Amino acid sequence: MSIPAPPTSKSEVAYAWIRERIANHAFGPGYRLVLGAIADELGMSVVPVREAIRRLEAEGLVTFERNVGARVTLVDESEYVHTMQTLGLVEGAATALSAPLLLEDDLERAEEINNRMRHLLDHFDAHAFTSLNRDFHSVLYEPCPNPHLLDLVHRGWSRLSGIRDSTFAFVPGRAHHSVDEHAEILNLIRTGADPLEIELAARNHRWRTMDAFLDARHPKTASTSSATQR
């Protein structure tokens, strides 16, 4: 006899509902989150909605403004850079720690996802590409045995999804390089490369995407990261 799953709390329902709309940009940057209206939409009181918004605030997806209330966090270039720099560091480390724990099935799954990303290049869909990109990296960092580091990676991805819809929509040319770098990372893991080499490959992969974004916005400005260093 199967044991029924525990009921999901109203706060969790509200959190998932709001977060999904932030992720798909139904609630875009600067959108005002009216507790009463959301509570009415979900058929619950404002208490669980307030709890959900506080959780989203802790993740950096929502900000509170005096005399205004809760709003979806505005796009901020410096915030994007800081998030990408930090995510490059923690995701690189998590990927290196995960590498010895990845099975061949995991690597084949990541390779299959990367192949799907490569097939999208001919008829580019930035949103689908971005979703697959997250799936690819998730396969490589989720086995990380350090729960604190893994939590930082999750927080970084959550913050990133609230800052921008897709870097690849802004710099689609970066997608071609991205899939090639994915293949390089997989090869390093498969061949048992030094953990530091894997960490740097994953870190620089993230930072090159950041640099492509910055170069597109400021063509005459030199890249701010050390992603080109080997």
N, C-alpha and C positions, 0 to 999 in steps of 0.2 A: 504494500500500500504506500503510495507516494505521499510525502509530507507537503502540504500546501505552503507556497512561498509566503513569507510574512508580508502583511499589507504595507504598501508604500505610504509614508507620511505625507500629509498635505504640503508641508514645507518642501519635501523632495519633489513632489509633483510640480509645485510652483517654480522651483529652481530649474528643473528640466525644461519646463515650458518657456520660461523667460530666456534661458540660455540658448535654447534652440533658435529662438527668434533673433537673438543677437548674432548667433553664428551665421544664419542665412540672410542677415541684414534686413529682415522685416522690421527690426528695431535698429535703425542705423545709428552711427555716432551722433551724440547729442540728443537722442530721442528721450523725451521725458517719460519716466516710468511712474504712472499714477497708481498708487496702491489700491485705492478703491475700485478703479476701473478694472484692474487686473483681477482683483478678488471677485468682482461680479462676473467677469468672463469665465473664471474657473469654478465659480459656485462655492466659494469659501470665504472665511473672514479675512481681514487684513493682517492678522497676526502671522500666519504661515507665509504670507507674501512678504511681509517685512523681514522675516527670518531668511527667506530665500535671497532677498536683495542684499542683506548684510553679507551673506556668503559670497555673492557675486562681487560685492565691493572688495572683500578680502582677496579675491582672485584678480582684481584690477579691471574687471569688465564694467563696473558701475562706479560712479562717483557721486558724492553728495555735494550740493551747492546750497549755501545759505539763502533762505527765502525762495528757493526753487524746488529743492527736493532731489530725488534720485534721477540721474541721467545716464544713458549709455556713454561710456568713456569716449571722448573725442579722439580722433586720429591726431597723433603728435609724432613728428618725425624723430625727435630726440628719444621719445619713449620707445618707438619702434627700434631704433638703433640699440638702445640699452637692453631691450628685451632680446634682440637677436644676438648681441654680444654674449649676454648671460646664457642664453639657451645653447649657443655654440659650445661654451665651456662645459656646462653640466651634461648636455646630451653627448658630447664627445667622450666625456669620462664614463658615462653610463653605458655607452656602446662598447667601449674598451673592456669594461668589467663584464658585460654580457657575452662578449665574443666566445670565451671558452665554454659557455653554457649552451650556445646555440647548436641545435641539431641540424643535420643535413635537410630534414623536412622544413625547418625554419628558413634555412637559406634558399631552398627551392621556392618556398612561398614568397619570400622577398623578391627573388628573381622574377617570378611570375608577375608580381605587382609592377615591377620595374618595366617588364616587357609590355604590360598594358599601358603604362605611361608613355613608352616609346611609340606605341601605335597611335596614341592621341596626337602626336606631334604633327602629323599630316593634316589633320582636321582639328585644330587646337581648341580645347575646351578648358579654360583656365580653372574653372571651379572643380571640374571632375579631376583634373590633373593635381590640384592642390589636395583634394581628398585622398587620392591614391598616394600622394607624397607622404602624407601623415601616416597612412597605413604601412607604407614601406619602412619608415623610420621606427614606427611602433614595434614592428617585428624584431628589430635589432636592439632596442633599448629596454623593452619590457622585462626580459629575464634578469635585469640588473639586480644583484643580490643586496645592494645598499638601498634600503627603503627611503632614507632621507634624501639621497640623491635622486631617486626615481620620483619622489614627490616634487622636487624642484623642477624636474623635466616636465611633469604634468602641468605644474603651475605656469611654466614658461609657454607651453603650447596654448593653454587657456587664455593667457594674457595676449598672446599673439593673435588669436582668433578674434579678439575684441578690438584690436588695433586696426587691422586691415583684412579685407576679404581675401585677396590673393596677390602676392607679389608678382606671380607669373602673369596676371592680367595686365600688370603695368610694364613688365619687362619679359614678354613671351620668349624672346631669344634665349633667355637664361635656361629655359626648360631643356633645350638640347644638351647643354653642358651638364645639367643636373642629372639626367639619366646616365650619362657617361661616368660621372663621379660616383653614382650609386653602384655601378658595375665595379668600379675600382675598389670601393669599400668592401663589397662582397668578396672580391678576389683576395683582399688582404686578410679577411676573416678566414676564408677557406684554406689559405696557405699557411695559417698559423703565424702571421706577422707579429712583430713586437707590439705589445699593447699600446705603447706610446705612439707608434706609427698609425695604428687604427684610430686612436683618440684624435691625433692631429688631422687625419684625413676627414673624420666626421666633423670636427670643429671648423676646419677651413672650408668644407662644403657649405656649412651654414653661413659662414662669414662671406663667402663669395656671392651668395644670394643677396645678402645685405648690401655688399658693395655694388652689385648690379643695379639695385634699387636706387642707391645714392647717386651713382654715376648718371642714371637716367634723369634724375631730378636736378643734378648739378653737374653737367657735362664737363665743366672746366675745373671742378674740384677734385683733388686727389683723394683716393680711397682712404678711409680713416682706420681701417683695420689692418692687421698683419696677415691677411688671408693668403697673400701671394708668397709668404715665406714658406720654405720647405723644411 
